[in-house]
Amino acid sequence: MKILLENIGRRFNRDWIFRGVDHTFQSGKIYAILGPNGSGKSTLLQVLNGSLGPSTGKISYFYKDTPVEIEQVYKHLSLAAPYLELVEEFTLSEMIEFHFKFKRYKNGMDKNEVMELLALQNNKNKLIRYFSSGMKQRLKLALAFCSDTPMLMLDEPTSNLDTQGVDWYLSLVQKFAVDRLTIICSNQEHEYSFCDEQLSISDYKAGQTL
């Protein structure tokens, strides 16, 4: 998978969030998008995953060198982010089954394997609404990592995770991020220290209004 950005910019009202982004993202590498809270990391990630259009510039997607229309990008993508909601009326078992109606499992994975990865087999019939914030974050990450997609995008992946949860996240990266195009938005070094390339959102601040 490859994403090609050509002079990408995004503004809200008259203010530019970022501008002049030229970059190529490709499979087999892990990228970090860095910046403080409110700097525009999540906005850039939403542009990259096709859920938000750029205000200027061009974005192109390719899968095995074949162009992908922006409306089809979601089929190639797994995403975990704080602003994505789980269906809290579902049990854990139902949530996993629902998610994988739309995504394929990675090789060797199934519903039981995902629950084992989460160490939540005893909670399979528990409603998501009664999960702790840490349990919900683990579930979001597991669903994204265990989906067989060429792109993996993570926004603040260790939000609400304790030290043990951070170690668990790092183990998922080692096991499930290989040969994918992985992009991580973060301002915490433990989330991205292993990344092949780093982009700082501050390098693309226009410092001007229209």
MARKOLTI-755799 format. One line per field, with one value per atom (N, C-alpha, C): residue number from 1; atom name; z negated, y, x. Coordinates in steps of 0.1 Angstrom, whole numbers, plus 5000, padded with zeros to 4 digits. Layout:
N
num	NUM | ...
atome	CA | ...
Z	Z | ...
Y	Y | ...
X	X | ...
***
This chain:
210
num	1 | 1 | 1 | 2 | 2 | 2 | 3 | 3 | 3 | 4 | 4 | 4 | 5 | 5 | 5 | 6 | 6 | 6 | 7 | 7 | 7 | 8 | 8 | 8 | 9 | 9 | 9 | 10 | 10 | 10 | 11 | 11 | 11 | 12 | 12 | 12 | 13 | 13 | 13 | 14 | 14 | 14 | 15 | 15 | 15 | 16 | 16 | 16 | 17 | 17 | 17 | 18 | 18 | 18 | 19 | 19 | 19 | 20 | 20 | 20 | 21 | 21 | 21 | 22 | 22 | 22 | 23 | 23 | 23 | 24 | 24 | 24 | 25 | 25 | 25 | 26 | 26 | 26 | 27 | 27 | 27 | 28 | 28 | 28 | 29 | 29 | 29 | 30 | 30 | 30 | 31 | 31 | 31 | 32 | 32 | 32 | 33 | 33 | 33 | 34 | 34 | 34 | 35 | 35 | 35 | 36 | 36 | 36 | 37 | 37 | 37 | 38 | 38 | 38 | 39 | 39 | 39 | 40 | 40 | 40 | 41 | 41 | 41 | 42 | 42 | 42 | 43 | 43 | 43 | 44 | 44 | 44 | 45 | 45 | 45 | 46 | 46 | 46 | 47 | 47 | 47 | 48 | 48 | 48 | 49 | 49 | 49 | 50 | 50 | 50 | 51 | 51 | 51 | 52 | 52 | 52 | 53 | 53 | 53 | 54 | 54 | 54 | 55 | 55 | 55 | 56 | 56 | 56 | 57 | 57 | 57 | 58 | 58 | 58 | 59 | 59 | 59 | 60 | 60 | 60 | 61 | 61 | 61 | 62 | 62 | 62 | 63 | 63 | 63 | 64 | 64 | 64 | 65 | 65 | 65 | 66 | 66 | 66 | 67 | 67 | 67 | 68 | 68 | 68 | 69 | 69 | 69 | 70 | 70 | 70 | 71 | 71 | 71 | 72 | 72 | 72 | 73 | 73 | 73 | 74 | 74 | 74 | 75 | 75 | 75 | 76 | 76 | 76 | 77 | 77 | 77 | 78 | 78 | 78 | 79 | 79 | 79 | 80 | 80 | 80 | 81 | 81 | 81 | 82 | 82 | 82 | 83 | 83 | 83 | 84 | 84 | 84 | 85 | 85 | 85 | 86 | 86 | 86 | 87 | 87 | 87 | 88 | 88 | 88 | 89 | 89 | 89 | 90 | 90 | 90 | 91 | 91 | 91 | 92 | 92 | 92 | 93 | 93 | 93 | 94 | 94 | 94 | 95 | 95 | 95 | 96 | 96 | 96 | 97 | 97 | 97 | 98 | 98 | 98 | 99 | 99 | 99 | 100 | 100 | 100 | 101 | 101 | 101 | 102 | 102 | 102 | 103 | 103 | 103 | 104 | 104 | 104 | 105 | 105 | 105 | 106 | 106 | 106 | 107 | 107 | 107 | 108 | 108 | 108 | 109 | 109 | 109 | 110 | 110 | 110 | 111 | 111 | 111 | 112 | 112 | 112 | 113 | 113 | 113 | 114 | 114 | 114 | 115 | 115 | 115 | 116 | 116 | 116 | 117 | 117 | 117 | 118 | 118 | 118 | 119 | 119 | 119 | 120 | 120 | 120 | 121 | 121 | 121 | 122 | 122 | 122 | 123 | 123 | 123 | 124 | 124 | 124 | 125 | 125 | 125 | 126 | 126 | 126 | 127 | 127 | 127 | 128 | 128 | 128 | 129 | 129 | 129 | 130 | 130 | 130 | 131 | 131 | 131 | 132 | 132 | 132 | 133 | 133 | 133 | 134 | 134 | 134 | 135 | 135 | 135 | 136 | 136 | 136 | 137 | 137 | 137 | 138 | 138 | 138 | 139 | 139 | 139 | 140 | 140 | 140 | 141 | 141 | 141 | 142 | 142 | 142 | 143 | 143 | 143 | 144 | 144 | 144 | 145 | 145 | 145 | 146 | 146 | 146 | 147 | 147 | 147 | 148 | 148 | 148 | 149 | 149 | 149 | 150 | 150 | 150 | 151 | 151 | 151 | 152 | 152 | 152 | 153 | 153 | 153 | 154 | 154 | 154 | 155 | 155 | 155 | 156 | 156 | 156 | 157 | 157 | 157 | 158 | 158 | 158 | 159 | 159 | 159 | 160 | 160 | 160 | 161 | 161 | 161 | 162 | 162 | 162 | 163 | 163 | 163 | 164 | 164 | 164 | 165 | 165 | 165 | 166 | 166 | 166 | 167 | 167 | 167 | 168 | 168 | 168 | 169 | 169 | 169 | 170 | 170 | 170 | 171 | 171 | 171 | 172 | 172 | 172 | 173 | 173 | 173 | 174 | 174 | 174 | 175 | 175 | 175 | 176 | 176 | 176 | 177 | 177 | 177 | 178 | 178 | 178 | 179 | 179 | 179 | 180 | 180 | 180 | 181 | 181 | 181 | 182 | 182 | 182 | 183 | 183 | 183 | 184 | 184 | 184 | 185 | 185 | 185 | 186 | 186 | 186 | 187 | 187 | 187 | 188 | 188 | 188 | 189 | 189 | 189 | 190 | 190 | 190 | 191 | 191 | 191 | 192 | 192 | 192 | 193 | 193 | 193 | 194 | 194 | 194 | 195 | 195 | 195 | 196 | 196 | 196 | 197 | 197 | 197 | 198 | 198 | 198 | 199 | 199 | 199 | 200 | 200 | 200 | 201 | 201 | 201 | 202 | 202 | 202 | 203 | 203 | 203 | 204 | 204 | 204 | 205 | 205 | 205 | 206 | 206 | 206 | 207 | 207 | 207 | 208 | 208 | 208 | 209 | 209 | 209 | 210 | 210 | 210
atome	N | CA | C | N | CA | C | N | CA | C | N | CA | C | N | CA | C | N | CA | C | N | CA | C | N | CA | C | N | CA | C | N | CA | C | N | CA | C | N | CA | C | N | CA | C | N | CA | C | N | CA | C | N | CA | C | N | CA | C | N | CA | C | N | CA | C | N | CA | C | N | CA | C | N | CA | C | N | CA | C | N | CA | C | N | CA | C | N | CA | C | N | CA | C | N | CA | C | N | CA | C | N | CA | C | N | CA | C | N | CA | C | N | CA | C | N | CA | C | N | CA | C | N | CA | C | N | CA | C | N | CA | C | N | CA | C | N | CA | C | N | CA | C | N | CA | C | N | CA | C | N | CA | C | N | CA | C | N | CA | C | N | CA | C | N | CA | C | N | CA | C | N | CA | C | N | CA | C | N | CA | C | N | CA | C | N | CA | C | N | CA | C | N | CA | C | N | CA | C | N | CA | C | N | CA | C | N | CA | C | N | CA | C | N | CA | C | N | CA | C | N | CA | C | N | CA | C | N | CA | C | N | CA | C | N | CA | C | N | CA | C | N | CA | C | N | CA | C | N | CA | C | N | CA | C | N | CA | C | N | CA | C | N | CA | C | N | CA | C | N | CA | C | N | CA | C | N | CA | C | N | CA | C | N | CA | C | N | CA | C | N | CA | C | N | CA | C | N | CA | C | N | CA | C | N | CA | C | N | CA | C | N | CA | C | N | CA | C | N | CA | C | N | CA | C | N | CA | C | N | CA | C | N | CA | C | N | CA | C | N | CA | C | N | CA | C | N | CA | C | N | CA | C | N | CA | C | N | CA | C | N | CA | C | N | CA | C | N | CA | C | N | CA | C | N | CA | C | N | CA | C | N | CA | C | N | CA | C | N | CA | C | N | CA | C | N | CA | C | N | CA | C | N | CA | C | N | CA | C | N | CA | C | N | CA | C | N | CA | C | N | CA | C | N | CA | C | N | CA | C | N | CA | C | N | CA | C | N | CA | C | N | CA | C | N | CA | C | N | CA | C | N | CA | C | N | CA | C | N | CA | C | N | CA | C | N | CA | C | N | CA | C | N | CA | C | N | CA | C | N | CA | C | N | CA | C | N | CA | C | N | CA | C | N | CA | C | N | CA | C | N | CA | C | N | CA | C | N | CA | C | N | CA | C | N | CA | C | N | CA | C | N | CA | C | N | CA | C | N | CA | C | N | CA | C | N | CA | C | N | CA | C | N | CA | C | N | CA | C | N | CA | C | N | CA | C | N | CA | C | N | CA | C | N | CA | C | N | CA | C | N | CA | C | N | CA | C | N | CA | C | N | CA | C | N | CA | C | N | CA | C | N | CA | C | N | CA | C | N | CA | C | N | CA | C | N | CA | C | N | CA | C | N | CA | C | N | CA | C | N | CA | C | N | CA | C | N | CA | C | N | CA | C | N | CA | C | N | CA | C | N | CA | C | N | CA | C | N | CA | C | N | CA | C | N | CA | C | N | CA | C | N | CA | C | N | CA | C | N | CA | C | N | CA | C | N | CA | C | N | CA | C | N | CA | C | N | CA | C | N | CA | C | N | CA | C | N | CA | C | N | CA | C | N | CA | C | N | CA | C | N | CA | C | N | CA | C | N | CA | C | N | CA | C | N | CA | C | N | CA | C | N | CA | C
Z	5000 | 5000 | 5000 | 5007 | 5007 | 5007 | 5000 | 4999 | 5004 | 5014 | 5019 | 5016 | 5008 | 5005 | 5013 | 5020 | 5028 | 5024 | 5017 | 5012 | 5005 | 4996 | 4988 | 4978 | 4976 | 4966 | 4961 | 4949 | 4943 | 4934 | 4936 | 4928 | 4923 | 4911 | 4906 | 4905 | 4912 | 4913 | 4920 | 4914 | 4921 | 4916 | 4907 | 4901 | 4907 | 4911 | 4916 | 4905 | 4905 | 4894 | 4898 | 4911 | 4917 | 4931 | 4937 | 4951 | 4958 | 4970 | 4978 | 4974 | 4971 | 4968 | 4981 | 4983 | 4994 | 4988 | 4990 | 4984 | 4990 | 4990 | 4994 | 4983 | 4981 | 4970 | 4978 | 4974 | 4981 | 4971 | 4976 | 4968 | 4964 | 4952 | 4947 | 4938 | 4936 | 4928 | 4917 | 4906 | 4895 | 4894 | 4895 | 4894 | 4882 | 4877 | 4865 | 4869 | 4866 | 4868 | 4854 | 4852 | 4839 | 4837 | 4825 | 4822 | 4809 | 4802 | 4790 | 4792 | 4781 | 4782 | 4789 | 4798 | 4805 | 4817 | 4820 | 4831 | 4845 | 4846 | 4859 | 4863 | 4854 | 4857 | 4862 | 4854 | 4857 | 4870 | 4873 | 4885 | 4897 | 4896 | 4907 | 4909 | 4898 | 4899 | 4906 | 4903 | 4909 | 4924 | 4928 | 4942 | 4948 | 4941 | 4947 | 4948 | 4939 | 4940 | 4948 | 4954 | 4963 | 4957 | 4944 | 4937 | 4937 | 4941 | 4942 | 4954 | 4962 | 4974 | 4972 | 4980 | 4978 | 4984 | 4978 | 4983 | 4996 | 4997 | 5009 | 5011 | 5023 | 5026 | 5031 | 5033 | 5039 | 5030 | 5028 | 5021 | 5030 | 5032 | 5040 | 5032 | 5035 | 5029 | 5039 | 5036 | 5045 | 5037 | 5042 | 5036 | 5047 | 5044 | 5054 | 5067 | 5066 | 5077 | 5085 | 5080 | 5087 | 5079 | 5086 | 5079 | 5072 | 5060 | 5052 | 5050 | 5054 | 5052 | 5037 | 5034 | 5020 | 5013 | 5020 | 5014 | 5010 | 5016 | 5013 | 5003 | 4998 | 4989 | 4976 | 4971 | 4958 | 4959 | 4971 | 4972 | 4969 | 4970 | 4969 | 4955 | 4946 | 4934 | 4922 | 4911 | 4897 | 4889 | 4881 | 4873 | 4858 | 4850 | 4835 | 4831 | 4824 | 4820 | 4809 | 4800 | 4788 | 4792 | 4804 | 4808 | 4815 | 4817 | 4823 | 4812 | 4814 | 4803 | 4806 | 4795 | 4796 | 4794 | 4798 | 4796 | 4782 | 4773 | 4759 | 4755 | 4764 | 4761 | 4764 | 4771 | 4774 | 4763 | 4762 | 4754 | 4761 | 4754 | 4760 | 4772 | 4770 | 4781 | 4793 | 4790 | 4801 | 4808 | 4801 | 4807 | 4816 | 4812 | 4821 | 4833 | 4832 | 4843 | 4853 | 4847 | 4855 | 4863 | 4857 | 4864 | 4875 | 4873 | 4883 | 4894 | 4894 | 4905 | 4916 | 4912 | 4922 | 4925 | 4917 | 4919 | 4918 | 4925 | 4923 | 4912 | 4905 | 4895 | 4902 | 4895 | 4899 | 4898 | 4905 | 4905 | 4891 | 4888 | 4875 | 4864 | 4867 | 4857 | 4859 | 4848 | 4849 | 4836 | 4834 | 4822 | 4809 | 4807 | 4795 | 4793 | 4804 | 4804 | 4800 | 4805 | 4801 | 4786 | 4781 | 4767 | 4758 | 4763 | 4756 | 4756 | 4767 | 4768 | 4758 | 4757 | 4747 | 4733 | 4731 | 4718 | 4711 | 4719 | 4714 | 4717 | 4718 | 4721 | 4711 | 4699 | 4688 | 4689 | 4698 | 4700 | 4713 | 4720 | 4733 | 4734 | 4723 | 4723 | 4715 | 4712 | 4705 | 4715 | 4712 | 4721 | 4721 | 4733 | 4734 | 4725 | 4723 | 4714 | 4700 | 4696 | 4682 | 4682 | 4694 | 4694 | 4689 | 4683 | 4679 | 4692 | 4690 | 4702 | 4707 | 4698 | 4703 | 4711 | 4707 | 4714 | 4727 | 4728 | 4741 | 4751 | 4745 | 4754 | 4759 | 4750 | 4755 | 4766 | 4764 | 4774 | 4788 | 4787 | 4800 | 4807 | 4799 | 4805 | 4811 | 4803 | 4808 | 4821 | 4822 | 4834 | 4846 | 4844 | 4855 | 4859 | 4849 | 4852 | 4858 | 4854 | 4858 | 4871 | 4877 | 4890 | 4901 | 4911 | 4922 | 4933 | 4930 | 4938 | 4941 | 4953 | 4955 | 4948 | 4943 | 4936 | 4922 | 4913 | 4898 | 4893 | 4888 | 4883 | 4868 | 4860 | 4846 | 4841 | 4834 | 4828 | 4813 | 4807 | 4792 | 4787 | 4792 | 4789 | 4775 | 4766 | 4752 | 4743 | 4748 | 4740 | 4731 | 4718 | 4707 | 4704 | 4709 | 4706 | 4695 | 4686 | 4676 | 4682 | 4673 | 4678 | 4685 | 4679 | 4684 | 4698 | 4699 | 4712 | 4723 | 4719 | 4728 | 4734 | 4725 | 4729 | 4739 | 4736 | 4744 | 4758 | 4758 | 4771 | 4779 | 4773 | 4780 | 4786 | 4778 | 4783 | 4796 | 4796 | 4808 | 4820 | 4818 | 4829 | 4835 | 4826 | 4831 | 4839 | 4835 | 4840 | 4853 | 4852 | 4863 | 4872 | 4870 | 4878 | 4890 | 4890 | 4900 | 4914 | 4924 | 4938 | 4940 | 4931 | 4933 | 4934 | 4939 | 4938 | 4925 | 4915 | 4901 | 4898 | 4894 | 4890 | 4876 | 4868 | 4854 | 4851 | 4846 | 4841 | 4826 | 4822 | 4808 | 4803 | 4790 | 4784 | 4772 | 4772 | 4761 | 4767 | 4763 | 4770 | 4770 | 4759 | 4759 | 4769 | 4775 | 4785 | 4799 | 4801 | 4815 | 4816 | 4805 | 4805 | 4816 | 4819 | 4829 | 4843 | 4846 | 4859 | 4869 | 4881 | 4892 | 4896 | 4896 | 4900 | 4890 | 4888 | 4879 | 4887 | 4886 | 4892 | 4881 | 4880 | 4869 | 4876 | 4870 | 4876 | 4875 | 4866 | 4865 | 4877 | 4885 | 4897 | 4908 | 4906 | 4917 | 4913 | 4903 | 4898 | 4907 | 4912 | 4922 | 4915 | 4902 | 4895 | 4901 | 4908 | 4914 | 4916 | 4918 | 4921 | 4935 | 4940 | 4953 | 4951
Y	4988 | 5000 | 5012 | 5023 | 5035 | 5047 | 5057 | 5070 | 5081 | 5089 | 5099 | 5113 | 5121 | 5135 | 5145 | 5154 | 5164 | 5178 | 5185 | 5199 | 5199 | 5190 | 5189 | 5199 | 5205 | 5215 | 5213 | 5217 | 5217 | 5229 | 5235 | 5247 | 5245 | 5252 | 5253 | 5268 | 5271 | 5286 | 5293 | 5302 | 5310 | 5306 | 5296 | 5292 | 5279 | 5280 | 5267 | 5259 | 5246 | 5237 | 5232 | 5229 | 5225 | 5228 | 5229 | 5233 | 5228 | 5225 | 5221 | 5208 | 5198 | 5185 | 5176 | 5173 | 5164 | 5152 | 5141 | 5129 | 5116 | 5105 | 5092 | 5082 | 5076 | 5066 | 5052 | 5042 | 5029 | 5018 | 5006 | 4994 | 4990 | 4984 | 4979 | 4989 | 5000 | 5011 | 5015 | 5020 | 5025 | 5040 | 5048 | 5063 | 5068 | 5079 | 5086 | 5100 | 5105 | 5119 | 5125 | 5135 | 5140 | 5154 | 5158 | 5172 | 5172 | 5184 | 5185 | 5184 | 5182 | 5182 | 5194 | 5192 | 5203 | 5208 | 5202 | 5207 | 5203 | 5193 | 5189 | 5175 | 5167 | 5153 | 5145 | 5146 | 5138 | 5142 | 5155 | 5161 | 5155 | 5155 | 5149 | 5134 | 5127 | 5113 | 5111 | 5119 | 5118 | 5121 | 5131 | 5133 | 5121 | 5115 | 5103 | 5091 | 5089 | 5078 | 5081 | 5093 | 5096 | 5100 | 5102 | 5106 | 5121 | 5128 | 5143 | 5147 | 5156 | 5160 | 5171 | 5172 | 5183 | 5196 | 5207 | 5220 | 5224 | 5219 | 5221 | 5209 | 5207 | 5197 | 5184 | 5174 | 5161 | 5149 | 5140 | 5127 | 5116 | 5106 | 5095 | 5082 | 5071 | 5058 | 5048 | 5038 | 5027 | 5014 | 5004 | 4991 | 4982 | 4976 | 4968 | 4976 | 4989 | 4998 | 5001 | 4997 | 5000 | 5011 | 5022 | 5033 | 5029 | 5034 | 5032 | 5044 | 5044 | 5056 | 5058 | 5071 | 5075 | 5069 | 5066 | 5060 | 5045 | 5039 | 5025 | 5023 | 5034 | 5034 | 5026 | 5028 | 5021 | 5006 | 5000 | 4986 | 4981 | 4990 | 4986 | 4991 | 4996 | 5003 | 4997 | 4997 | 4995 | 5007 | 5011 | 5024 | 5022 | 5027 | 5027 | 5042 | 5048 | 5062 | 5065 | 5074 | 5077 | 5082 | 5088 | 5093 | 5083 | 5071 | 5060 | 5053 | 5051 | 5045 | 5030 | 5023 | 5009 | 5008 | 4998 | 4996 | 4991 | 5000 | 4996 | 4987 | 4985 | 4976 | 4962 | 4960 | 4946 | 4940 | 4927 | 4920 | 4920 | 4916 | 4915 | 4905 | 4894 | 4884 | 4890 | 4897 | 4903 | 4914 | 4922 | 4933 | 4927 | 4916 | 4910 | 4905 | 4898 | 4892 | 4903 | 4914 | 4925 | 4931 | 4934 | 4940 | 4931 | 4918 | 4910 | 4905 | 4911 | 4910 | 4920 | 4930 | 4940 | 4938 | 4932 | 4930 | 4915 | 4910 | 4897 | 4896 | 4884 | 4881 | 4879 | 4884 | 4880 | 4865 | 4860 | 4846 | 4841 | 4830 | 4824 | 4830 | 4840 | 4846 | 4842 | 4842 | 4841 | 4847 | 4846 | 4853 | 4848 | 4836 | 4831 | 4835 | 4836 | 4841 | 4855 | 4863 | 4877 | 4879 | 4871 | 4872 | 4867 | 4857 | 4852 | 4863 | 4870 | 4881 | 4892 | 4894 | 4904 | 4899 | 4886 | 4880 | 4883 | 4883 | 4886 | 4875 | 4863 | 4851 | 4851 | 4854 | 4853 | 4865 | 4874 | 4886 | 4886 | 4874 | 4874 | 4878 | 4876 | 4879 | 4892 | 4899 | 4912 | 4923 | 4932 | 4944 | 4953 | 4958 | 4968 | 4980 | 4984 | 4996 | 4995 | 4982 | 4980 | 4978 | 4979 | 4978 | 4990 | 4989 | 5001 | 5008 | 5020 | 5027 | 5020 | 5013 | 5006 | 4993 | 4987 | 4975 | 4979 | 4990 | 4995 | 4998 | 5004 | 5008 | 4995 | 4986 | 4973 | 4967 | 4967 | 4961 | 4968 | 4982 | 4989 | 4985 | 4984 | 4981 | 4967 | 4957 | 4943 | 4942 | 4949 | 4948 | 4953 | 4964 | 4970 | 4962 | 4957 | 4949 | 4936 | 4930 | 4916 | 4916 | 4928 | 4928 | 4927 | 4920 | 4917 | 4929 | 4940 | 4951 | 4956 | 4962 | 4966 | 4979 | 4986 | 4999 | 4998 | 5003 | 5003 | 5017 | 5024 | 5038 | 5038 | 5044 | 5045 | 5059 | 5064 | 5077 | 5076 | 5081 | 5080 | 5066 | 5056 | 5042 | 5037 | 5044 | 5039 | 5048 | 5055 | 5063 | 5053 | 5056 | 5049 | 5035 | 5033 | 5020 | 5022 | 5012 | 5013 | 5007 | 5006 | 5002 | 4988 | 4979 | 4966 | 4967 | 4976 | 4978 | 4983 | 4992 | 4997 | 4986 | 4977 | 4966 | 4957 | 4955 | 4947 | 4953 | 4967 | 4974 | 4972 | 4973 | 4972 | 4957 | 4948 | 4934 | 4932 | 4939 | 4939 | 4945 | 4956 | 4962 | 4952 | 4945 | 4936 | 4924 | 4920 | 4908 | 4911 | 4923 | 4925 | 4937 | 4945 | 4956 | 4953 | 4941 | 4938 | 4938 | 4943 | 4944 | 4952 | 4960 | 4969 | 4983 | 4992 | 5006 | 5011 | 5014 | 5017 | 5032 | 5039 | 5053 | 5056 | 5062 | 5064 | 5079 | 5084 | 5098 | 5098 | 5106 | 5105 | 5117 | 5119 | 5129 | 5122 | 5109 | 5101 | 5092 | 5093 | 5086 | 5071 | 5065 | 5051 | 5045 | 5054 | 5049 | 5049 | 5056 | 5057 | 5056 | 5053 | 5053 | 5043 | 5033 | 5022 | 5026 | 5037 | 5041 | 5043 | 5040 | 5042 | 5057 | 5064 | 5078 | 5086 | 5099 | 5107 | 5120 | 5125 | 5137 | 5146 | 5158 | 5167 | 5177 | 5178 | 5186 | 5201 | 5205 | 5218 | 5223 | 5213 | 5217 | 5221 | 5219 | 5223 | 5233 | 5241 | 5251 | 5264 | 5269 | 5280 | 5293 | 5294 | 5307 | 5318 | 5315 | 5326 | 5323 | 5333 | 5331 | 5336 | 5332 | 5337 | 5351
X	5009 | 5000 | 5009 | 5004 | 5012 | 5002 | 5006 | 4999 | 5008 | 5004 | 5012 | 5006 | 5013 | 5007 | 5015 | 5008 | 5014 | 5009 | 5017 | 5013 | 5000 | 4998 | 4986 | 4985 | 4973 | 4970 | 4956 | 4954 | 4940 | 4938 | 4927 | 4923 | 4909 | 4907 | 4893 | 4890 | 4879 | 4876 | 4888 | 4894 | 4904 | 4918 | 4919 | 4932 | 4937 | 4949 | 4956 | 4960 | 4957 | 4961 | 4975 | 4977 | 4990 | 4990 | 5001 | 5002 | 5015 | 5015 | 5027 | 5033 | 5024 | 5029 | 5031 | 5044 | 5048 | 5054 | 5048 | 5054 | 5048 | 5056 | 5051 | 5052 | 5041 | 5040 | 5038 | 5046 | 5045 | 5046 | 5041 | 5041 | 5055 | 5055 | 5068 | 5075 | 5069 | 5075 | 5064 | 5070 | 5061 | 5065 | 5054 | 5056 | 5050 | 5056 | 5051 | 5048 | 5036 | 5032 | 5032 | 5041 | 5043 | 5038 | 5035 | 5031 | 5023 | 5023 | 5016 | 5001 | 4993 | 4979 | 4973 | 4964 | 4958 | 4966 | 4977 | 4985 | 4980 | 4972 | 4967 | 4970 | 4976 | 4980 | 4968 | 4957 | 4945 | 4939 | 4940 | 4934 | 4942 | 4955 | 4963 | 4960 | 4958 | 4955 | 4942 | 4932 | 4919 | 4920 | 4929 | 4931 | 4937 | 4947 | 4954 | 4944 | 4935 | 4926 | 4913 | 4912 | 4902 | 4889 | 4888 | 4876 | 4874 | 4885 | 4885 | 4893 | 4887 | 4894 | 4903 | 4914 | 4924 | 4917 | 4922 | 4917 | 4925 | 4937 | 4945 | 4954 | 4959 | 4968 | 4961 | 4969 | 4964 | 4969 | 4960 | 4963 | 4960 | 4969 | 4967 | 4970 | 4962 | 4964 | 4967 | 4975 | 4978 | 4979 | 4973 | 4974 | 4980 | 4992 | 4999 | 5001 | 5004 | 5006 | 4994 | 4982 | 4969 | 4963 | 4959 | 4952 | 4939 | 4937 | 4925 | 4917 | 4905 | 4896 | 4894 | 4893 | 4892 | 4880 | 4870 | 4858 | 4860 | 4871 | 4874 | 4885 | 4891 | 4902 | 4899 | 4887 | 4883 | 4885 | 4883 | 4885 | 4899 | 4909 | 4923 | 4928 | 4920 | 4924 | 4918 | 4927 | 4922 | 4927 | 4918 | 4920 | 4916 | 4925 | 4922 | 4924 | 4914 | 4916 | 4906 | 4910 | 4901 | 4887 | 4886 | 4873 | 4864 | 4869 | 4861 | 4854 | 4841 | 4833 | 4831 | 4830 | 4826 | 4811 | 4804 | 4790 | 4788 | 4784 | 4784 | 4773 | 4763 | 4752 | 4756 | 4767 | 4772 | 4780 | 4780 | 4789 | 4803 | 4813 | 4826 | 4826 | 4819 | 4818 | 4811 | 4800 | 4792 | 4800 | 4808 | 4815 | 4826 | 4833 | 4843 | 4836 | 4825 | 4818 | 4814 | 4808 | 4804 | 4815 | 4826 | 4837 | 4842 | 4843 | 4849 | 4838 | 4827 | 4818 | 4823 | 4830 | 4835 | 4850 | 4857 | 4872 | 4875 | 4885 | 4890 | 4900 | 4900 | 4910 | 4924 | 4934 | 4947 | 4949 | 4959 | 4961 | 4964 | 4957 | 4959 | 4950 | 4942 | 4933 | 4919 | 4911 | 4897 | 4891 | 4879 | 4873 | 4879 | 4881 | 4887 | 4901 | 4909 | 4922 | 4923 | 4914 | 4913 | 4910 | 4901 | 4898 | 4909 | 4916 | 4928 | 4939 | 4941 | 4950 | 4947 | 4934 | 4930 | 4930 | 4931 | 4930 | 4917 | 4906 | 4893 | 4883 | 4888 | 4879 | 4867 | 4870 | 4860 | 4849 | 4852 | 4843 | 4836 | 4836 | 4830 | 4815 | 4808 | 4794 | 4791 | 4801 | 4800 | 4797 | 4788 | 4785 | 4797 | 4800 | 4811 | 4810 | 4797 | 4795 | 4800 | 4802 | 4807 | 4822 | 4829 | 4843 | 4850 | 4861 | 4869 | 4875 | 4879 | 4885 | 4897 | 4905 | 4917 | 4913 | 4902 | 4897 | 4892 | 4885 | 4880 | 4891 | 4902 | 4913 | 4920 | 4922 | 4928 | 4919 | 4906 | 4898 | 4899 | 4899 | 4901 | 4914 | 4925 | 4937 | 4937 | 4932 | 4931 | 4924 | 4912 | 4904 | 4912 | 4919 | 4927 | 4939 | 4947 | 4959 | 4955 | 4944 | 4941 | 4933 | 4930 | 4923 | 4933 | 4930 | 4939 | 4938 | 4944 | 4944 | 4958 | 4961 | 4975 | 4979 | 4968 | 4971 | 4966 | 4974 | 4971 | 4974 | 4963 | 4965 | 4961 | 4970 | 4967 | 4969 | 4959 | 4960 | 4960 | 4971 | 4973 | 4970 | 4978 | 4974 | 4974 | 4982 | 4983 | 4974 | 4965 | 4956 | 4948 | 4948 | 4941 | 4948 | 4960 | 4967 | 4977 | 4978 | 4988 | 5002 | 5012 | 5025 | 5024 | 5016 | 5015 | 5008 | 4998 | 4991 | 5000 | 5009 | 5019 | 5028 | 5033 | 5041 | 5033 | 5020 | 5011 | 5010 | 5008 | 5007 | 5020 | 5032 | 5044 | 5046 | 5041 | 5041 | 5032 | 5021 | 5012 | 5019 | 5026 | 5034 | 5043 | 5051 | 5061 | 5055 | 5043 | 5037 | 5028 | 5021 | 5011 | 5013 | 5024 | 5026 | 5036 | 5041 | 5051 | 5044 | 5051 | 5047 | 5034 | 5031 | 5019 | 5024 | 5016 | 5018 | 5012 | 5020 | 5015 | 5019 | 5009 | 5010 | 5005 | 5013 | 5010 | 5011 | 5000 | 4999 | 5002 | 5012 | 5016 | 5024 | 5024 | 5033 | 5040 | 5040 | 5046 | 5056 | 5069 | 5080 | 5078 | 5073 | 5071 | 5062 | 5053 | 5044 | 5050 | 5061 | 5067 | 5082 | 5089 | 5104 | 5109 | 5102 | 5106 | 5103 | 5096 | 5092 | 5104 | 5102 | 5112 | 5113 | 5102 | 5103 | 5094 | 5098 | 5090 | 5087 | 5074 | 5070 | 5065 | 5070 | 5065 | 5055 | 5044 | 5033 | 5037 | 5046 | 5051 | 5059 | 5064 | 5072 | 5063 | 5050 | 5040 | 5030 | 5034 | 5025 | 5027 | 5016 | 5017 | 5019 | 5014 | 5015 | 5008 | 4997 | 4990 | 4975 | 4967 | 4953 | 4950 | 4938 | 4934 | 4928
***
